[in-house]
Amino acid sequence: MSTVEAPVTIVINRLATGPTPPAPVAAGGPNALHTRVAEVVAQMGPPPWSRRIIADERNLVTLIASPPGGGNRPHWHREFDEWWVVLGGHLQWELTGDVVVNAAKDDIVWVPRGAVHHIRNIGDELSLRLAVAMPPAWHFFHPCEQCGFADDGPRQWCA
Ligand SMILES: [Zn+2]
């Protein structure tokens, strides 16, 4: 039996209908004009944690902290490529296709849709990464094809 999946619909709520005149800033939700990473880290306390920084119709930006040895549940995305800016520590991405990317502070990592990504803090200090995804950010969990890491958590999740 085959399953036909409905295409994902992304609703854009705030479209410009013409040239946008200068206007006061109207930020909302988690969005802030200026986020200081050090302040978020101080508020959130010991890792692991994640904190949404920006969310709109096109962007889901999340600051993620992992302790040494910590990391994500390996998964892939169907609808979007995902990328990260490493803000601290040393991280490793194990990817479908026998690819390993090691990255450190100030590095940018990009992963195409469909690639399982298993991200781990391989250093001995806190790691910080800013993840940029696109809503609705469905996660399809899958064992890491490289190290075999798997867990029995839910198979799908939408950020
Ligand atoms: Zn992901």
Backbone and ligand atoms as CSV (ligand in chain L), in Angstrom:
chain,resi,resn,atom,element,x,y,z
A,1,MET,N,N,0.846,-1.184,0.000
A,1,MET,CA,C,0.000,0.000,0.000
A,1,MET,C,C,0.886,1.239,0.000
A,2,SER,N,N,0.573,2.156,-0.842
A,2,SER,CA,C,1.367,3.390,-0.856
A,2,SER,C,C,0.591,4.505,-0.168
A,3,THR,N,N,1.330,5.423,0.356
A,3,THR,CA,C,0.732,6.563,1.035
A,3,THR,C,C,1.004,7.815,0.223
A,4,VAL,N,N,-0.035,8.554,-0.054
A,4,VAL,CA,C,0.135,9.817,-0.760
A,4,VAL,C,C,0.097,10.922,0.282
A,5,GLU,N,N,1.195,11.628,0.391
A,5,GLU,CA,C,1.289,12.695,1.390
A,5,GLU,C,C,0.822,14.007,0.778
A,6,ALA,N,N,0.041,14.732,1.531
A,6,ALA,CA,C,-0.390,16.052,1.081
A,6,ALA,C,C,0.806,16.994,1.096
A,7,PRO,N,N,0.872,17.878,0.104
A,7,PRO,CA,C,1.974,18.852,0.153
A,7,PRO,C,C,1.822,19.758,1.365
A,8,VAL,N,N,2.943,20.206,1.868
A,8,VAL,CA,C,2.915,21.102,3.014
A,8,VAL,C,C,2.537,22.501,2.553
A,9,THR,N,N,1.608,23.100,3.248
A,9,THR,CA,C,1.208,24.468,2.930
A,9,THR,C,C,1.778,25.409,3.970
A,10,ILE,N,N,2.438,26.429,3.505
A,10,ILE,CA,C,2.975,27.442,4.406
A,10,ILE,C,C,2.152,28.708,4.229
A,11,VAL,N,N,1.532,29.158,5.300
A,11,VAL,CA,C,0.688,30.343,5.244
A,11,VAL,C,C,1.533,31.564,5.562
A,12,ILE,N,N,1.550,32.495,4.618
A,12,ILE,CA,C,2.265,33.751,4.839
A,12,ILE,C,C,1.242,34.773,5.331
A,13,ASN,N,N,1.370,35.177,6.583
A,13,ASN,CA,C,0.355,36.037,7.198
A,13,ASN,C,C,0.582,37.530,6.970
A,14,ARG,N,N,1.797,37.894,6.704
A,14,ARG,CA,C,2.091,39.324,6.651
A,14,ARG,C,C,2.773,39.652,5.321
A,15,LEU,N,N,1.966,39.765,4.276
A,15,LEU,CA,C,2.501,40.066,2.953
A,15,LEU,C,C,2.491,41.570,2.723
A,16,ALA,N,N,3.520,42.062,2.067
A,16,ALA,CA,C,3.511,43.460,1.643
A,16,ALA,C,C,2.608,43.574,0.420
A,17,THR,N,N,1.732,44.560,0.398
A,17,THR,CA,C,0.821,44.738,-0.730
A,17,THR,C,C,1.305,45.853,-1.659
A,18,GLY,N,N,2.395,46.445,-1.339
A,18,GLY,CA,C,2.971,47.502,-2.155
A,18,GLY,C,C,4.221,47.975,-1.464
A,19,PRO,N,N,4.789,49.042,-1.978
A,19,PRO,CA,C,5.973,49.573,-1.285
A,19,PRO,C,C,5.648,49.843,0.180
A,20,THR,N,N,6.480,49.363,1.051
A,20,THR,CA,C,6.223,49.505,2.482
A,20,THR,C,C,6.821,50.821,2.974
A,21,PRO,N,N,5.967,51.720,3.467
A,21,PRO,CA,C,6.502,52.988,3.961
A,21,PRO,C,C,7.218,52.778,5.294
A,22,PRO,N,N,8.059,53.723,5.651
A,22,PRO,CA,C,8.694,53.618,6.970
A,22,PRO,C,C,7.625,53.531,8.058
A,23,ALA,N,N,7.864,52.668,9.026
A,23,ALA,CA,C,6.879,52.481,10.093
A,23,ALA,C,C,7.610,52.045,11.344
A,24,PRO,N,N,6.960,52.244,12.489
A,24,PRO,CA,C,7.584,51.755,13.721
A,24,PRO,C,C,7.758,50.240,13.669
A,25,VAL,N,N,8.744,49.758,14.345
A,25,VAL,CA,C,8.993,48.324,14.398
A,25,VAL,C,C,7.888,47.657,15.189
A,26,ALA,N,N,7.333,46.589,14.633
A,26,ALA,CA,C,6.307,45.830,15.339
A,26,ALA,C,C,6.789,44.394,15.473
A,27,ALA,N,N,7.593,44.175,16.460
A,27,ALA,CA,C,8.079,42.815,16.696
A,27,ALA,C,C,7.093,42.088,17.597
A,28,GLY,N,N,7.073,40.790,17.461
A,28,GLY,CA,C,6.165,40.024,18.306
A,28,GLY,C,C,6.678,38.623,18.504
A,29,GLY,N,N,5.972,37.877,19.282
A,29,GLY,CA,C,6.375,36.500,19.548
A,29,GLY,C,C,7.751,36.466,20.190
A,30,PRO,N,N,8.551,35.500,19.786
A,30,PRO,CA,C,9.886,35.429,20.396
A,30,PRO,C,C,10.828,36.455,19.792
A,31,ASN,N,N,10.395,37.149,18.743
A,31,ASN,CA,C,11.324,38.007,18.017
A,31,ASN,C,C,11.693,39.239,18.838
A,32,ALA,N,N,12.962,39.538,18.837
A,32,ALA,CA,C,13.470,40.728,19.503
A,32,ALA,C,C,14.416,41.427,18.546
A,33,LEU,N,N,14.458,42.743,18.641
A,33,LEU,CA,C,15.343,43.479,17.747
A,33,LEU,C,C,16.797,43.112,17.971
A,34,HIS,N,N,17.131,42.796,19.195
A,34,HIS,CA,C,18.532,42.565,19.518
A,34,HIS,C,C,18.591,41.483,20.589
A,35,THR,N,N,19.220,40.400,20.279
A,35,THR,CA,C,19.369,39.307,21.246
A,35,THR,C,C,20.834,39.170,21.613
A,36,ARG,N,N,21.094,39.179,22.888
A,36,ARG,CA,C,22.468,38.951,23.351
A,36,ARG,C,C,22.574,37.496,23.775
A,37,VAL,N,N,23.406,36.761,23.054
A,37,VAL,CA,C,23.529,35.328,23.306
A,37,VAL,C,C,23.934,35.065,24.752
A,38,ALA,N,N,24.855,35.869,25.282
A,38,ALA,CA,C,25.316,35.638,26.656
A,38,ALA,C,C,24.165,35.762,27.651
A,39,GLU,N,N,23.216,36.683,27.372
A,39,GLU,CA,C,22.082,36.836,28.286
A,39,GLU,C,C,21.151,35.629,28.209
A,40,VAL,N,N,20.946,35.103,27.005
A,40,VAL,CA,C,20.109,33.908,26.868
A,40,VAL,C,C,20.758,32.743,27.610
A,41,VAL,N,N,22.052,32.589,27.430
A,41,VAL,CA,C,22.765,31.490,28.092
A,41,VAL,C,C,22.617,31.611,29.608
A,42,ALA,N,N,22.746,32.841,30.128
A,42,ALA,CA,C,22.631,33.036,31.579
A,42,ALA,C,C,21.208,32.717,32.057
A,43,GLN,N,N,20.198,33.103,31.263
A,43,GLN,CA,C,18.806,32.843,31.645
A,43,GLN,C,C,18.486,31.347,31.623
A,44,MET,N,N,19.033,30.657,30.640
A,44,MET,CA,C,18.623,29.272,30.430
A,44,MET,C,C,19.301,28.300,31.391
A,45,GLY,N,N,20.486,28.651,31.862
A,45,GLY,CA,C,21.136,27.765,32.820
A,45,GLY,C,C,21.836,26.597,32.151
A,46,PRO,N,N,22.039,25.519,32.942
A,46,PRO,CA,C,22.836,24.400,32.441
A,46,PRO,C,C,22.195,23.731,31.222
A,47,PRO,N,N,23.008,23.272,30.258
A,47,PRO,CA,C,22.477,22.557,29.097
A,47,PRO,C,C,22.041,21.160,29.497
A,48,PRO,N,N,21.255,20.453,28.693
A,48,PRO,CA,C,20.834,20.844,27.352
A,48,PRO,C,C,19.591,21.723,27.373
A,49,TRP,N,N,19.522,22.625,26.416
A,49,TRP,CA,C,18.324,23.425,26.229
A,49,TRP,C,C,18.302,23.982,24.814
A,50,SER,N,N,17.116,24.456,24.423
A,50,SER,CA,C,17.001,25.182,23.168
A,50,SER,C,C,16.018,26.320,23.392
A,51,ARG,N,N,16.246,27.410,22.688
A,51,ARG,CA,C,15.414,28.597,22.875
A,51,ARG,C,C,15.139,29.239,21.510
A,52,ARG,N,N,13.848,29.393,21.200
A,52,ARG,CA,C,13.475,30.023,19.935
A,52,ARG,C,C,13.861,31.490,19.976
A,53,ILE,N,N,14.558,31.958,18.940
A,53,ILE,CA,C,15.016,33.334,18.880
A,53,ILE,C,C,14.185,34.149,17.893
A,54,ILE,N,N,13.894,33.565,16.731
A,54,ILE,CA,C,13.116,34.243,15.696
A,54,ILE,C,C,12.133,33.239,15.102
A,55,ALA,N,N,10.893,33.678,14.937
A,55,ALA,CA,C,9.906,32.834,14.274
A,55,ALA,C,C,8.998,33.712,13.435
A,56,ASP,N,N,8.921,33.409,12.152
A,56,ASP,CA,C,7.909,34.034,11.297
A,56,ASP,C,C,7.503,33.007,10.251
A,57,GLU,N,N,6.861,33.467,9.196
A,57,GLU,CA,C,6.340,32.510,8.227
A,57,GLU,C,C,7.442,31.774,7.473
A,58,ARG,N,N,8.620,32.326,7.453
A,58,ARG,CA,C,9.686,31.754,6.634
A,58,ARG,C,C,10.889,31.265,7.434
A,59,ASN,N,N,10.994,31.638,8.694
A,59,ASN,CA,C,12.190,31.341,9.484
A,59,ASN,C,C,11.836,30.784,10.860
A,60,LEU,N,N,12.579,29.773,11.229
A,60,LEU,CA,C,12.567,29.312,12.617
A,60,LEU,C,C,14.026,29.275,13.049
A,61,VAL,N,N,14.376,30.170,13.947
A,61,VAL,CA,C,15.773,30.306,14.355
A,61,VAL,C,C,15.850,29.979,15.843
A,62,THR,N,N,16.695,29.022,16.174
A,62,THR,CA,C,16.726,28.481,17.532
A,62,THR,C,C,18.166,28.406,18.029
A,63,LEU,N,N,18.367,28.892,19.232
A,63,LEU,CA,C,19.675,28.767,19.878
A,63,LEU,C,C,19.666,27.470,20.686
A,64,ILE,N,N,20.662,26.632,20.444
A,64,ILE,CA,C,20.692,25.300,21.050
A,64,ILE,C,C,22.012,25.111,21.795
A,65,ALA,N,N,21.905,24.692,23.045
A,65,ALA,CA,C,23.090,24.436,23.867
A,65,ALA,C,C,23.162,22.948,24.199
A,66,SER,N,N,24.345,22.381,24.039
A,66,SER,CA,C,24.550,20.971,24.387
A,66,SER,C,C,25.765,20.845,25.297
A,67,PRO,N,N,25.686,19.968,26.296
A,67,PRO,CA,C,26.861,19.713,27.143
A,67,PRO,C,C,27.834,18.800,26.396
A,68,PRO,N,N,29.049,18.676,26.873
A,68,PRO,CA,C,29.979,17.724,26.259
A,68,PRO,C,C,29.333,16.345,26.153
A,69,GLY,N,N,29.436,15.733,24.985
A,69,GLY,CA,C,28.832,14.423,24.759
A,69,GLY,C,C,27.367,14.472,24.375
A,70,GLY,N,N,26.735,15.625,24.551
A,70,GLY,CA,C,25.316,15.739,24.241
A,70,GLY,C,C,25.086,16.016,22.767
A,71,GLY,N,N,23.826,15.949,22.376
A,71,GLY,CA,C,23.520,16.221,20.978
A,71,GLY,C,C,22.053,16.049,20.679
A,72,ASN,N,N,21.749,15.960,19.387
A,72,ASN,CA,C,20.346,15.878,18.983
A,72,ASN,C,C,19.939,14.424,18.759
A,73,ARG,N,N,18.645,14.239,18.531
A,73,ARG,CA,C,18.148,12.955,18.060
A,73,ARG,C,C,18.298,12.981,16.542
A,74,PRO,N,N,19.013,12.024,15.944
A,74,PRO,CA,C,19.210,12.089,14.495
A,74,PRO,C,C,17.879,12.105,13.747
A,75,HIS,N,N,17.822,12.972,12.744
A,75,HIS,CA,C,16.576,13.142,11.996
A,75,HIS,C,C,16.870,13.775,10.648
A,76,TRP,N,N,15.845,13.855,9.825
A,76,TRP,CA,C,15.962,14.522,8.531
A,76,TRP,C,C,14.726,15.375,8.313
A,77,HIS,N,N,14.809,16.262,7.330
A,77,HIS,CA,C,13.695,17.147,6.997
A,77,HIS,C,C,13.294,16.935,5.546
A,78,ARG,N,N,12.009,17.003,5.301
A,78,ARG,CA,C,11.483,16.765,3.961
A,78,ARG,C,C,11.398,18.048,3.151
A,79,GLU,N,N,11.056,19.148,3.834
A,79,GLU,CA,C,10.681,20.353,3.094
A,79,GLU,C,C,11.751,21.439,3.031
A,80,PHE,N,N,12.803,21.344,3.800
A,80,PHE,CA,C,13.758,22.463,3.811
A,80,PHE,C,C,15.176,21.988,4.109
A,81,ASP,N,N,16.122,22.754,3.584
A,81,ASP,CA,C,17.514,22.586,3.971
A,81,ASP,C,C,17.678,23.303,5.310
A,82,GLU,N,N,18.588,22.842,6.122
A,82,GLU,CA,C,18.799,23.457,7.426
A,82,GLU,C,C,20.252,23.913,7.536
A,83,TRP,N,N,20.471,25.009,8.251
A,83,TRP,CA,C,21.862,25.452,8.453
A,83,TRP,C,C,22.028,26.036,9.831
A,84,TRP,N,N,23.273,26.067,10.250
A,84,TRP,CA,C,23.608,26.454,11.617
A,84,TRP,C,C,24.828,27.379,11.600
A,85,VAL,N,N,24.886,28.228,12.597
A,85,VAL,CA,C,26.099,28.985,12.893
A,85,VAL,C,C,26.571,28.499,14.260
A,86,VAL,N,N,27.794,28.021,14.309
A,86,VAL,CA,C,28.345,27.557,15.586
A,86,VAL,C,C,28.835,28.780,16.359
A,87,LEU,N,N,28.316,28.935,17.542
A,87,LEU,CA,C,28.668,30.096,18.363
A,87,LEU,C,C,29.602,29.741,19.511
A,88,GLY,N,N,29.825,28.466,19.728
A,88,GLY,CA,C,30.728,28.071,20.796
A,88,GLY,C,C,30.933,26.570,20.816
A,89,GLY,N,N,32.101,26.153,21.252
A,89,GLY,CA,C,32.393,24.729,21.407
A,89,GLY,C,C,32.785,24.060,20.100
A,90,HIS,N,N,32.795,22.719,20.146
A,90,HIS,CA,C,33.183,21.913,19.001
A,90,HIS,C,C,32.079,20.892,18.744
A,91,LEU,N,N,31.539,20.926,17.537
A,91,LEU,CA,C,30.403,20.073,17.188
A,91,LEU,C,C,30.738,19.199,15.993
A,92,GLN,N,N,30.067,18.057,15.950
A,92,GLN,CA,C,30.232,17.157,14.815
A,92,GLN,C,C,28.870,16.813,14.234
A,93,TRP,N,N,28.779,16.881,12.904
A,93,TRP,CA,C,27.587,16.458,12.176
A,93,TRP,C,C,27.912,15.146,11.477
A,94,GLU,N,N,27.203,14.073,11.825
A,94,GLU,CA,C,27.281,12.830,11.057
A,94,GLU,C,C,26.095,12.842,10.112
A,95,LEU,N,N,26.372,12.673,8.811
A,95,LEU,CA,C,25.336,12.836,7.798
A,95,LEU,C,C,25.178,11.584,6.957
A,96,THR,N,N,23.988,11.424,6.399
A,96,THR,CA,C,23.763,10.361,5.442
A,96,THR,C,C,24.819,10.443,4.343
A,97,GLY,N,N,25.331,9.286,3.917
A,97,GLY,CA,C,26.295,9.284,2.821
A,97,GLY,C,C,27.727,9.313,3.294
A,98,ASP,N,N,27.953,8.913,4.556
A,98,ASP,CA,C,29.314,8.778,5.070
A,98,ASP,C,C,30.065,10.107,5.124
A,99,VAL,N,N,29.337,11.167,5.407
A,99,VAL,CA,C,29.958,12.490,5.506
A,99,VAL,C,C,29.979,12.918,6.971
A,100,VAL,N,N,31.131,13.393,7.418
A,100,VAL,CA,C,31.270,13.930,8.771
A,100,VAL,C,C,31.797,15.349,8.657
A,101,VAL,N,N,31.144,16.268,9.349
A,101,VAL,CA,C,31.592,17.660,9.374
A,101,VAL,C,C,31.904,18.014,10.823
A,102,ASN,N,N,33.118,18.450,11.067
A,102,ASN,CA,C,33.493,18.972,12.383
A,102,ASN,C,C,33.527,20.485,12.281
A,103,ALA,N,N,32.924,21.139,13.249
A,103,ALA,CA,C,32.829,22.592,13.171
A,103,ALA,C,C,33.034,23.197,14.550
A,104,ALA,N,N,33.554,24.402,14.548
A,104,ALA,CA,C,33.822,25.125,15.791
A,104,ALA,C,C,33.283,26.550,15.670
A,105,LYS,N,N,33.436,27.295,16.727
A,105,LYS,CA,C,32.925,28.668,16.795
A,105,LYS,C,C,33.193,29.435,15.498
A,106,ASP,N,N,32.166,30.125,15.030
A,106,ASP,CA,C,32.183,30.950,13.815
A,106,ASP,C,C,32.055,30.156,12.523
A,107,ASP,N,N,31.940,28.837,12.604
A,107,ASP,CA,C,31.730,28.044,11.399
A,107,ASP,C,C,30.239,27.995,11.060
A,108,ILE,N,N,29.955,27.829,9.786
A,108,ILE,CA,C,28.583,27.692,9.289
A,108,ILE,C,C,28.470,26.322,8.635
A,109,VAL,N,N,27.423,25.590,8.989
A,109,VAL,CA,C,27.204,24.249,8.449
A,109,VAL,C,C,25.845,24.221,7.779
A,110,TRP,N,N,25.786,23.668,6.579
A,110,TRP,CA,C,24.542,23.575,5.813
A,110,TRP,C,C,24.272,22.114,5.491
A,111,VAL,N,N,23.039,21.678,5.659
A,111,VAL,CA,C,22.664,20.292,5.361
A,111,VAL,C,C,21.422,20.297,4.479
A,112,PRO,N,N,21.489,19.603,3.331
A,112,PRO,CA,C,20.335,19.596,2.435
A,112,PRO,C,C,19.180,18.759,2.975
A,113,ARG,N,N,17.996,19.085,2.544
A,113,ARG,CA,C,16.820,18.304,2.932
A,113,ARG,C,C,17.060,16.841,2.551
A,114,GLY,N,N,16.528,15.954,3.376
A,114,GLY,CA,C,16.666,14.530,3.098
A,114,GLY,C,C,17.873,13.880,3.751
A,115,ALA,N,N,18.832,14.661,4.220
A,115,ALA,CA,C,20.029,14.080,4.836
A,115,ALA,C,C,19.809,13.932,6.342
A,116,VAL,N,N,19.971,12.700,6.837
A,116,VAL,CA,C,19.900,12.500,8.286
A,116,VAL,C,C,21.081,13.227,8.914
A,117,HIS,N,N,20.803,14.015,9.960
A,117,HIS,CA,C,21.891,14.702,10.652
A,117,HIS,C,C,21.866,14.365,12.133
A,118,HIS,N,N,23.006,13.873,12.595
A,118,HIS,CA,C,23.221,13.531,13.996
A,118,HIS,C,C,24.303,14.475,14.487
A,119,ILE,N,N,23.931,15.376,15.378
A,119,ILE,CA,C,24.828,16.450,15.808
A,119,ILE,C,C,25.254,16.184,17.246
A,120,ARG,N,N,26.544,16.231,17.496
A,120,ARG,CA,C,27.042,15.983,18.853
A,120,ARG,C,C,28.106,17.000,19.243
A,121,ASN,N,N,28.112,17.321,20.519
A,121,ASN,CA,C,29.178,18.133,21.079
A,121,ASN,C,C,30.364,17.207,21.343
A,122,ILE,N,N,31.420,17.357,20.553
A,122,ILE,CA,C,32.592,16.480,20.692
A,122,ILE,C,C,33.705,17.154,21.477
A,123,GLY,N,N,33.439,18.334,22.015
A,123,GLY,CA,C,34.456,19.035,22.800
A,123,GLY,C,C,34.267,18.790,24.287
A,124,ASP,N,N,34.979,19.563,25.079
A,124,ASP,CA,C,34.877,19.406,26.525
A,124,ASP,C,C,34.286,20.647,27.181
A,125,GLU,N,N,33.593,21.451,26.375
A,125,GLU,CA,C,32.925,22.634,26.920
A,125,GLU,C,C,31.524,22.730,26.306
A,126,LEU,N,N,30.743,23.652,26.827
A,126,LEU,CA,C,29.404,23.896,26.291
A,126,LEU,C,C,29.494,24.188,24.791
A,127,SER,N,N,28.564,23.633,24.021
A,127,SER,CA,C,28.476,24.024,22.614
A,127,SER,C,C,27.205,24.836,22.417
A,128,LEU,N,N,27.322,25.814,21.537
A,128,LEU,CA,C,26.179,26.649,21.179
A,128,LEU,C,C,26.071,26.680,19.668
A,129,ARG,N,N,24.866,26.509,19.160
A,129,ARG,CA,C,24.653,26.633,17.721
A,129,ARG,C,C,23.326,27.322,17.483
A,130,LEU,N,N,23.299,28.152,16.463
A,130,LEU,CA,C,22.081,28.835,16.058
A,130,LEU,C,C,21.554,28.100,14.837
A,131,ALA,N,N,20.400,27.474,14.978
A,131,ALA,CA,C,19.819,26.659,13.915
A,131,ALA,C,C,18.797,27.473,13.137
A,132,VAL,N,N,18.881,27.403,11.811
A,132,VAL,CA,C,17.940,28.121,10.953
A,132,VAL,C,C,17.158,27.101,10.131
A,133,ALA,N,N,15.869,27.030,10.410
A,133,ALA,CA,C,14.981,26.096,9.725
A,133,ALA,C,C,13.795,26.885,9.176
A,134,MET,N,N,12.880,26.173,8.540
A,134,MET,CA,C,11.731,26.824,7.919
A,134,MET,C,C,10.448,26.147,8.395
A,135,PRO,N,N,9.478,26.946,8.820
A,135,PRO,CA,C,8.230,26.316,9.267
A,135,PRO,C,C,7.382,25.835,8.090
A,136,PRO,N,N,6.553,24.822,8.303
A,136,PRO,CA,C,6.454,23.988,9.512
A,136,PRO,C,C,7.615,22.992,9.517
A,137,ALA,N,N,8.388,23.005,10.569
A,137,ALA,CA,C,9.639,22.245,10.599
A,137,ALA,C,C,9.398,20.820,11.095
A,138,TRP,N,N,8.891,19.990,10.177
A,138,TRP,CA,C,8.702,18.585,10.527
A,138,TRP,C,C,10.039,17.885,10.645
A,139,HIS,N,N,10.208,17.118,11.734
A,139,HIS,CA,C,11.410,16.310,11.953
A,139,HIS,C,C,11.006,14.845,11.791
A,140,PHE,N,N,11.749,14.123,10.970
A,140,PHE,CA,C,11.536,12.685,10.810
A,140,PHE,C,C,12.750,11.981,11.414
A,141,PHE,N,N,12.521,11.355,12.559
A,141,PHE,CA,C,13.635,10.760,13.297
A,141,PHE,C,C,14.050,9.447,12.650
A,142,HIS,N,N,15.363,9.205,12.664
A,142,HIS,CA,C,15.938,8.081,11.929
A,142,HIS,C,C,17.256,7.738,12.618
A,143,PRO,N,N,17.581,6.461,12.757
A,143,PRO,CA,C,18.872,6.137,13.365
A,143,PRO,C,C,20.016,6.783,12.581
A,144,CYS,N,N,21.065,7.148,13.285
A,144,CYS,CA,C,22.250,7.700,12.626
A,144,CYS,C,C,22.860,6.604,11.756
A,145,GLU,N,N,23.038,6.915,10.484
A,145,GLU,CA,C,23.572,5.899,9.577
A,145,GLU,C,C,25.047,5.629,9.831
A,146,GLN,N,N,25.710,6.502,10.566
A,146,GLN,CA,C,27.140,6.309,10.806
A,146,GLN,C,C,27.419,5.611,12.126
A,147,CYS,N,N,26.858,6.137,13.211
A,147,CYS,CA,C,27.185,5.541,14.517
A,147,CYS,C,C,26.077,4.625,15.011
A,148,GLY,N,N,24.940,4.623,14.328
A,148,GLY,CA,C,23.858,3.734,14.708
A,148,GLY,C,C,22.997,4.230,15.846
A,149,PHE,N,N,23.307,5.440,16.359
A,149,PHE,CA,C,22.519,5.957,17.482
A,149,PHE,C,C,21.040,6.016,17.108
A,150,ALA,N,N,20.223,5.505,18.003
A,150,ALA,CA,C,18.775,5.548,17.812
A,150,ALA,C,C,18.138,5.606,19.185
A,151,ASP,N,N,16.926,6.034,19.219
A,151,ASP,CA,C,16.200,5.976,20.483
A,151,ASP,C,C,14.754,5.626,20.180
A,152,ASP,N,N,13.981,5.459,21.255
A,152,ASP,CA,C,12.606,5.014,21.032
A,152,ASP,C,C,11.623,6.163,21.227
A,153,GLY,N,N,12.084,7.395,21.024
A,153,GLY,CA,C,11.187,8.549,21.121
A,153,GLY,C,C,10.236,8.583,19.947
A,154,PRO,N,N,9.385,9.612,19.915
A,154,PRO,CA,C,8.422,9.728,18.811
A,154,PRO,C,C,9.143,9.786,17.470
A,155,ARG,N,N,8.500,9.273,16.444
A,155,ARG,CA,C,9.127,9.201,15.116
A,155,ARG,C,C,9.013,10.499,14.335
A,156,GLN,N,N,8.039,11.316,14.698
A,156,GLN,CA,C,7.886,12.593,14.004
A,156,GLN,C,C,7.614,13.682,15.024
A,157,TRP,N,N,8.015,14.888,14.677
A,157,TRP,CA,C,7.783,16.021,15.546
A,157,TRP,C,C,7.826,17.288,14.697
A,158,CYS,N,N,6.945,18.231,14.996
A,158,CYS,CA,C,6.938,19.485,14.254
A,158,CYS,C,C,7.300,20.633,15.182
A,159,ALA,N,N,8.382,21.334,14.832
A,159,ALA,CA,C,8.824,22.457,15.663
A,159,ALA,C,C,7.866,23.627,15.518
L,1,ZN,ZN,ZN,17.289,19.164,11.707
